[in-house]
Amino acid sequence: MSKVAVLGAGSWGTALSIVLADNGHDVRLWTHRKEQAENINKNSKNEKYLDVMIPEGIRAYHDLEAAIADVTAIIIVVPTKAIREVCKQLNNILTHTPTIIHASKGIEPVSLKRVSEQISEEMESYSYEDIVVLSGPSHAEEVGLRQPTTVTVSSIDLTKAEIAQDLFINKSFRVYTSPDIIGIELGGALKNIIALGAGISDGLGFGDNAKAALITRGLAEIARLGTTLGANPLSFLGLPGVGDLIVTCTSVHSRNWRAGNLLGKGNKLEDVLEQMGMVVEGVRTVKAAYQFAEEQQVEMPITTGIYQILFEEKDPKDVVEQLMNRTKREEMDDLAKLLS
């Protein structure tokens, strides 16, 4: 049995805590909200985020220093906008070097840093090679119910990836390893952009044909940018690539799909975010991916269109027309690049 701290008591942090508790680990679920920690410990539920019973092996904490004391691993599952602040706090209070695993999906606007890069920049005792990422097609609602789920863990240091694999793997939560941390992180982050687009398409009343095209061409965009940034193209054909893309674009569990759906129905972005009541990572990631595409001169028409909808208030129908009327091209050119 290991002592593990899970930082972030949202739906995904809660679900991962349940997996760890099922494996017999002593789990400390940390939240920055004292009232939330008290409610979880009192009622064995975290109803706002995940409506399932919390196992006895999980205890919620509000005190970060107490939560991480003597743990062998720290799982970071906070929203990406909070990554640096939480890591700065960890850097000031950690007196040992547990394995650091993150399961947050996004790219930092302006700096264009992936989460593993942000963590290593803020924590003096950890290099980029020390960080592990967990990603894949995994709705928290289904993980919390112990429904079959498969994910990938990745680190430049394979030994650390295998530590994460051993912590999480069980009969309902299968875990693979991969050395391609760039591809795993980018796949998990960029698919949220395409999920926004899928929601917009559904909100406009378009059918399965449109969504299938969006997912397929969206995968081409993800791979095009990812390989430019050093990812293995085959990673985008795996669980954190096409797997996560499918589940996020086709399910009502997906916050990004739901947000896109409201946008497609004519709601303004600020109203959508207020109505959601939870972080929609794709909105922040669109800014970063759009900037990446501009700087790297990578063609990303779907990302550009969604950026225009979100931040330039362009009509979604006009963006669809813009995408449909692009210059004709050969599809196999993109497939060849993906597999080369």
N, C-alpha and C positions, 0 to 999 in steps of 0.2 A: 504494500500500500504506500502511495506517495501523497505528500501534502502539495496541493496545487491551488494557486490563486487564479481566479478568473476575474479580470478587470473589465467591468461593463455588464450591468444587469438588465440589458435590453432583452429582446426575444432570442437573439443568437447566443449571447452570453449565457442566458438561462438554459438554453437547449444543450450547449456544450457542457455546462456544469452537470446536467442530468446524465449525459454520456459518461463523464468522468466518475460520477457517483455510482453509476451502475457497475463500473469496473472496480469498485471498492476503494477508490481514493478519497482522502479527506479533502473536501472542496471548500474553499473560501470564496464566496461570490461577493465582489466589491462593487458598491455604488457610491457616488458622491452625495447621494440624497439619504440623510439619516432616516427619514420617515419611511422610505422604501425598504431599507434594510430591516427596520423594526417590523414592518408589515410582513415581509417574507418570513422572518423568524417566528412571528406569532401565528400566522395563518398557513404556513407552508405553501403559499401561492404567490405568484407574481402576475396577477390578473391583467394588469394594463398591457403587458407585453406578451405573455404566454399563459394561456388558461389551462394549465396542467398542475398536478400536485408536485411539490418539490420534495425529493427524497430526503431521508434523514441524514444522509452523508453530506448535505450541503448546508452551510451556515453563511448567512449574509453579514457583511461588514460595512461599516461606514468609515472606519479608521484604516487608511491605506497601509500604514506601518504595521498594524496588527495583522492585517490580511496577508501580508507577504512574509511574515516572520517564519523562518526555517522552511520555506517551501522549496521543493525541488524543481518546480516549473511555474512560470507565470504565463497565462494566456491573455493576450491583450485583445479585447473585443469592443473597444470604445469607438464611437464615430470617428472618422478620419480627421475631422477638424479638431479633435481633442487629443490626437496622438502625441503631439509634441509636448503639450502641457503635462499629460500624465507621465510621459517618459522623463521629463525634467524632475517631477516629484520623485519618481523611482530612483533616479540618479542620485538624489540627495539623501535617500534613506536606506538604500540597499547596502547591506554589509556582507553579502555573499553573492555568488553568481549562478543563480538558477537558470535553467534553459528558458529562453524567451521564444514564445510562439505567438504569432498574431493571426487573427482571423478577420481583419477589417479589410474592406474592399474599396479602394479609391486611389486617386492621384492628387497630390497637393497642387492647387493652382499657383501660378507665378513661378515657384521653384521647380515644378514638374517632377517632384521626388515621389518615388513609390514608398509604401509604408515601411518596408524594411530599411530603406535608406534614411528615413526620418528617425526611426528608432535608434539606429547606430550613430547618428549624428548627435543625439541628445543624451546617450548613455555612455559614459567614459569607459566602462569596463567591457563593452561589447563592440566588436567590429561587425561590419556588414556580413561577413562570412558566418557569424555566430547565430544569426536570426533565422527562425523557421516560419514559413507561411503555411496556413491551412486554408484550402479553397476547394470549391466544387459545387455541384448541383445539390443544394441542401437547404430546403425551407425549414426554418426553426420549428414551425408548427408540426411538421411531420417527424422531425428528429425527436421532439419532445414526446411524441406518441410512440416512439421506438419503431417507426416504420423504416423499412430497408433504405439505407442511404450510403452513398459511396463518395469519398472525397480524396484529395491528394495533399500530402505534405511535402514541402520542398525546402531545401537548404543547400548552400554550397558545401557545407559540412554534412556528409551523408550520415555520420554517426548521430548528429543532432536530429536529423529528419527521422531516423529510426527510433530515437527516444520518443518523439511526438507520436509516431505510429503506434508504438507499444502502449502509450498512455491512453489512446482513444479507441483502438480497434476492438470491436466486439461483434456479437452475432447479428446486430442490426446496424452497425456503423463500421463499414469496411474502409480501410485506409491504405492507399498506395503511396509510394515515395517517388520523387522526381528531383533531378539535379537542376532543373531549369526554373530558378526562382523568378527570373524576369518574366518568362512566359506565363507562369502560374499567377503572378500578381497582376499582370496586364490583362489577362483573360478575365479574371474576377472583377477587375475594375471597369473595363471597357464594355462588358456585356450589359452593364446597367444603362448605358446610353442607348443601346439598341432596344432594351426593354421599355424605356420611355417611348421610343418610336413605335413599338408594337402596341403599347397602350393607346397612343395617339391614333394609330390606324384603326383600332377597335372602336375608340371613341367617335371617330368620324363615320363609323358604320360600314367600313370596308370588311371584306370577307377573308377567308383562309388563304386565298391566292395572294393577296397583298401581304399578309403577315409572313407567309412562307418565303416570299421574295425578300422581304425586309430582313428576316433572320439570316437567310443565305448570303445576301449581299453585305449584311452587317458583319458576318463572320469574315468575309473577304477584307473588309476595312480593318477589323481588329488584327488580322494576321498581317496585313500590309504595314500597319504602324508598328506592330510588335516585332516583326522581323527586322525592321529598320533600326529598332532600339536594342537589338541583340538577342531576341528570344528565339528559341528553337521552333520553327513553324509547326512541327508535329504536336507541340503542346496545345495548339489551338484546335486540334482534332480530338483531344482527350477530355477528361472530366471537367477541368477548370476552364476549358474552352467551349467547344460546342455543347457539352453537357450542361454547364451552367447557363449558357446562352438560351438553350431550349427551355429549361425550367423557369428562368426568370422572365422570358417573353410570353409564356403561355399559361401562367397561373395567377389566379386572383390573390394568392398569398404574397405575390411580389409587390412591394411598395412602389417600385419604379414603374411597373405596369399600371398599377392603380393610379399613380400620379399622372402618367401619360394619358390614361383613359379620361381623366377629368379635364386635362388640357384639350384633348380632342373634342370634348363636348362643349368647349368654348369658355372654360374657366380660366381666370388669370393665374399666373404662377404663384403670386403671393397668397391668393385665396386657397389654392391647391395645397400649398405647404402648411398653411394654418389648419386646414381641414384634416390633413393626414395625421398631424400630431406626433409624428416620428420623423427621424432623419431620412431623407431621400438622397442617397449617396450619388445617384446618377446625375443630379442637377449640378453638383460641385464638379464631378468628373468631366462633364461636358466642357466646362471652361478649360480644364487642363488639356483634354484631348484636342480641342480646337486649336489651342496654342501650340501643342506638340506638332500637329499637322502643318500649321503655318511655318513653324521653324524648320521642320525636317522636309518640307515640301512634299508631303505625302497626301495623296488624293483621298479625302474622306467626305464624300457628298452627303451621306446620311447624317453623320455627326455635324456637318456644317448646317444642314437643314434644321436639325433639332436645336442647335445653338441659336439660330435665327428665330425660332419659335419661342424659346425661353427668354432670350435676352435682347432681342430686337423686335419682339411682339409681331412677328410675321404670321400671317394667317396660315394654319396648318394645311388647308386645301391648296394654297398657293405653293407651299413647299412640296407637296406631293406632285403637283403639276410640273414644278421645276425639276424634280427627280426623274419623272417619266419622260421628260423632253430633253434629257442630256444627250450629248453626242453619242451615236451608236458605236459599239465596240465589240471586241471578241472576248467572250467569257473565259475561254481556255487560257488566255494570257494571265488572268488572276489566279486560276487554279495551278498553273505551272509555277508561278511565284510561290504559292502556298506550299507546294510539295518539293520545291528545289532546295 
